[in-house]
């Protein structure tokens, strides 16, 4: 079960408490208290006098409100105070930005140049392996026309098999060189200023060239145990040097 559904299921108690608060303020019929009216409505005729008292409505409302706030604090605040095991790191230099000779084969006359691959690193700060990790592109601002990569998996470094989930082993190197690297962008720079850009998503045959422009990108990595890392990044081109790929914000959430 994916982590999104786990959050939905864990939120069910809040829904029940909210309905309890609502029930204490409305009634399906005229009785001494709203609580008594709902019990009679559901077939309970012999309602105890203390539940039929009008003050019971106030008590039920406040019990529901306190329960709602306590569960919300446990679910949405307390959990986020702890950092997760999975995080995303970007640094300068290789292998985060790797340059190799390249050839643009999209034109009738093949063009030689330099191919820059921009990557992120998945870091596991725990001593146990994170299994079945998936990395997806979830948002792409200033989306080009006919861009279909949103929601797609990103490509593992040097992977040619189209792997969509993998294990992330504990990261021991302080420089993160033993992390799992995932490709995000490929930037080709040819002669006389000729260049193009594409996103390294699966399947690779949908990776059309997009304009070399500034883009805001959101990427999410999740594991089968519910660990989650969400990162906001910016791709920023420059007229006189290669583009920058900057980390703007990273959030890490623990799993079960």
N, C-alpha and C positions, 0 to 999 in steps of 0.2 A: 504493500500500500504506500503510495507516494506521500510525501510530507505534507502536501496541501490538504489532503483528506484527513490527516491526523489532526491538523489545526481545526478543521470544520467539526470533527467529532468531539474534540475537547471543548468546543464552544457550545455544545448542546446544553450543559447545565445552565449557562447564562441565558439561553433562550427560555428554559423552564422557569428560572427565577423571574425573568421579565414578564412571562405570562402570569405568574403568581401575583406579581405586583399589579398587573392590569386587572386581574380578576377581583382584587380587593377594592377596586375603585368603580367597577361597573357590575350590574346585576341583570340576570335574565328575567327576574320577576320581583314584585314588591314583597320584601320581608324585613325582619328587624336588622339583619346585617347582610352584606354582600356575600360573605363566606357561607352563611346559612343558606342563602338562595342558590349558590352553586352546588352545595351538597345535596339539596333537594332536587335540583335539576338533574343531577347524576344518579338519582334514585335512593339517596340516603334520607329517610323520613324522620327518624328519631335523632335529631340533632341535639347534642348536649347544650344546656343553657349557656355555658361559658363561650361556646362557639357562635351562639345566636346573639350574643351581646354586641352592640354596635362598635364598641372599642376594639373588638377582635379585628375589624378591618384595618385599623391603624397599626396594630401589632403585626399583622401579616404583611402589610406593605413595608414596614421598616425591616422586618426579618428578611424579606425578599431583597430589599435594597442593600442591606449589609452583606448578605450572601453573594449578591451580584458583584459588589465592589471587591470583596475578598477573593473571589474566584478570578476576577479580571486581573487583580494584582498578581496572583499566583501564575496565571497563564501568560499574560502579556508583558508584565513588568519584571517580575522576579527572574523569569527565564532569560530575558535579554540582558540581565546584569552579568551573566556568565558568558564569557567568550566561548565560541565553539572550537572544536579541534581543527576544523577545516578553514583555511584562509587563502586569499589570493594576493600574490606579491608581484610588483613590477619594479624592475631596476634598469639602469642604463647598461649598455654593452651586451655582449653575447652571454648566454643564448637568448636573452630577452629580445634583442634586435640582432638578427643574423643576416649577413650579406653574402651573397654568392653570385657568380656569373649567371646570367639568365638570358633566355631568348623568348621574345614575344612571337608566338606562332599564330596569333589571331589574325594577322594581316597576310595578304598574298605574298609580300616580301618580308621574310622573317627579319626581325630587328634584334640585334644583340645589345645587352646592357647589363645592369646590375639589379638583382632581385633582393629586396629587403623583406624579411619575415618578422612581424611583430608578434610577440608571445606574452602570455601570462603564465605564472607558476602557481601550481596548487601545492600548498604546504600543509602537512599533517603534523600538528604539534603534540600529538598523543603518542603513546607507546604501542598502540594497537593499530592494525590496518583498517582503513576505511574502504569498504567494499562497494562495488557497483556504483561508482561515482559517475554522474552525467554532467556535462557542461553545455549550456545552451545560451544562445544569443536571445535575450528577452526584449530588448528595446534598441532602436536605432533612430535617433533624431536627425532631422533633415533627410528623411528617407528618400533615396533616389527613385525615379520611375522604374517600374518593373523589378523592384527589389523584393525577393521572396525568401530571404534567409532568416527572418525573424521567427523564433521558435525552433530553429534548427540546431542540431548538435555542431559543436566546433571540432576541428580536426586535431588529433594528438600529434605532437612533434614526430616527424619522420614516419607517421603511420600511413600505409597505403591500403589497408584492409577495410577502411570505413568503420573503425571501432567506435561504438557509441557509449559504452560504459566500461569502466576499468577500475582497478584497485589503486589506492594512494597509500603507499607505505610510509611509516614514520620518517619524518625529515630530520636528519641528524646534522647535516652540514650547516654551519652558521651562515654561509653564503648562499644557501638554498640550491646548490648545484645538483643535489640529489632529489629535488622536487620533480613533480610531473609537469611538463611544459605542454601548453596547448596553444596552437596557432590561432591568431585572430585576424590579422591583415597581411596581405602581400602587396608590396609597393614596388613597381617596376620603373626604373629610371633608365631611359635610353639616350641616344645622342640628340643634341640640339633641343634639349628640354622636353623631349617626348616622354610621357609617363602615363601610367594607369594604376588603378587600385582595385583590389577585390577582397571580399570577406571569405575566410577559409572555413566555410560551412559544408555540411553534408546534405545531400550528395554533391560531389564536386562539380558535376556538370551544370549546376544551376549558378555557379559562381561567375556571373557576368561582370565585366569591367564596369566600375562606377566612377563618377567624376572624382578627381583628387580635390577634396574639399574638407572643411572642418565637420566632424561628426561627434555626437555624444552617444556613447554606447553603454548598455547595461548587460552584464553577463551574470548568470546564476549557476552555481555548482551545488549539487545535492548528492547525498549518499543514501544507501538503503536504510541506514539507521537514523535518518532524519537530520544529519548534519547539513548545514546550509551556509554558503558564502555568496554574498551578492556584492558586486563591484560596479561602480560608475566610473567610466573612463572617457577620455577625450582624445580624438585623433586630430592633430593640428599640423597642417602643412606649412612650409616656409618657402619663400621664393629662392633663397640662396643656400639652403641646406636641406637635409632629409627631414621628413616630418617627425614630430614628437608624438609619443603615445603616453599619456599621463593618467595616473590614478587620481581620481577626484574624491572618492569615498568608498570604503570597504566595510561591510557589516558581516559578522560571523555569528551564527546561531547554533546552539548545541542541539544534539538529537536526543533520543531516548537513552 
